[in-house]
Amino acid sequence: MTNKEIKTLTAFYGKRIDSIKAAIMCDKIPPMDDTQLMQICEMLQEYTEKLDDLTTSKEYMINFEGGGWNTTYAISDENALKHAKKKYDGEHTKVKSVRLATKSGIDAAMRSFY
């Protein structure tokens, strides 16, 4: 996910969270029954978790030109690429790409060591 996408979603989820909190506190809407209030609270929790996930570092796989791989942690694709190039680009290695790591991707890469 790019920095721009993260910024857009952060604003979107933030507005949703604020609206839900305002609805819970508003005394002008008809009273909610327990089921409705529970659903509203679940929505608030879901959006809060999504917002937290946007700002949490994730593991990225780095692929090098000529083969090889490593991992790094970053919040966005752009930051992962920038960090990888800063750390690994040198005389003998050149970063080709980064992508969000998956368990199956890391497992497949690790099999090359067995």
PyMOL commands that set and color helices and strands:
alter all, ss='L'
color gray80, all
select helices_A, chain A and resi 3-25+34-54+77-88+103-113
alter helices_A, ss='H'
color red, helices_A
select strands_A, chain A and resi 58-64+69-74+95-100
alter strands_A, ss='S'
color yellow, strands_A
deselect
rebuild
show_as cartoon
